[in-house]
Amino acid sequence: MKKKSLSLLFAMLLAVGSLAACGPDRDSGGSTGGNSEGGGEAAEENKPEKLVVWEDEKKSGWLEDVAAAFEAEHGIEIEVKEVEMATKMRDQLRLDGPSGIGPDIVTLPHDQIGQVAIEGHIAELTVTDEVKNRFSESSILAQSYNGKLYGLPKSSETPVFIYNKALMPEAPATMDELYEFSKGFTKDGNYGFLALWDNYYFAHGIIGGSGGYVFAENDGALDRDDVGLANEGAVAGAEYIQKWYAEKLFPNGIIGENGGSALDGLFNEGKVAAVMNGPWAFQGYRDAGIDIGIAPLPTLPNGEAVTTFMGVKGWHVSNYSKNKEWAQKFVEFMTTDENSLARFQTTFEVPTNVALVEDPAIAEDEGSKAVAQQSQNAIPMPNIPEMSEVWGPMANALQTVVTGKAEPQAALESAVEQINQNIQANHSN
């Protein structure tokens, strides 16, 4: 495709969907108040000696200079601790927060926000439009639950098309082209293309692009009682997924919990021409000596884009912090354009700051550009608590489909029935 201005790409980055979630109103138990200078004019007499920040594992190096600058300006020490974000951060906050030994600031994936907000572990933030406008609109929506803001964005990610340039000189424009390539290339232990389509996180790209949806959106709210994962489009998407497995274009070894390791191993050994994976995989492939190309995913046979799930990571103030105003002040400081760029240059996680569109560090990076382009066709993962009931039934359904144990329509109808039962049992109003 012709190269377009990245201003357009990033202006559209994350500008999809709405995450204003449904659910009962509740007292946030911790609105910080504030202005554009960060959580209000935090009174000097209430200034803490130290703020504790939990950053993701192996991602904290960039904070050293940022913390030093904040301390020089305000005289507050910033203590940084690394805690694995995806699975451990939330549970550790639940334990350490109430006991008084927790952090002032944490980082979470946006799909965890709804449940953590309901449980009262993170504080509502009140910031000015000047601060909100620093970020793309949908990334702010991703940090919100039930109409209230609970964080500021730090980065976004979505699966893209990654290919071995030695085996595939350029990315195909359509899945039909990729399918034909794979039929010719897949032999003698080599594969043209691999994806973890028995995992609903990745399979949603095909199901969503075919017309399926998780929860219907009504007036900006997600309707947990309208699950579209067994509609005509969802079934068509599952049938397309099944086709790749039935024709032996995917090996049996990339099904289940070990699928990701098997996929990465084959690609790193130079036995796979292309994969569907996220930006977290870029460096590992490069370290394996693969000259990778990165592009948006090819167009589906129906002419629609692959509708991947998008994740937005953010910074949040612990509701147990005794220094919420100063914690918010540092959250705003961390997410300035300058500091967000510094984080990108260390972690290569794409920030959502709209002013960074033209910065060469991002605009000239192939992976960041691909994430930006694919994000135009992505939707944020629902952040309402009911989403937790979707993953298991959908994984089970997809695994029976790809192994030929069930037909797509029956498998998806069974999954939706189980999802609805789980929602009624575990999320009663």
Buried (B, 14 or more C-beta within 10 A) or exposed (E): EEEEEBEEBBBBBBBBBBBBBBBEEEEBEBBBEBBEBBBBEBEEEEEBEEBBBBBBEEBBBBBEEBBEBBBEEBEBBBEBEBBEBEEEBBEBBEEBBEEEEBBBBBBBBBBBBBBBBBBBBBBBBBBEEEBBEBBBBBBBBBBBBBEBBBBBBBBBBBBBBBBBEEBBEEBBEEBEEBBEBBEEBBEEEBBBBBBBBBBBBBBBBBBBBBBBBBBEBEEEBBBBEEBBBBBEBBBBBBBBBBEBBEEEBBBEEBBBEEBBEBBBBBBBEBBBBBBBBBBEBBEEBEEBEBEBBBBBBBBBBBEBBBBBBBBBBBBBBBBBBEBBBBBBBBBBBBBBBEBBBBBBEBBBBBBBBBBBBEBEEBBEBEBBBBBBBBBBBBBBBBBBBBBBBBEBBBBBBBBBBBBEEBBBBBBBBBBBEBBBEBBEEEBEE
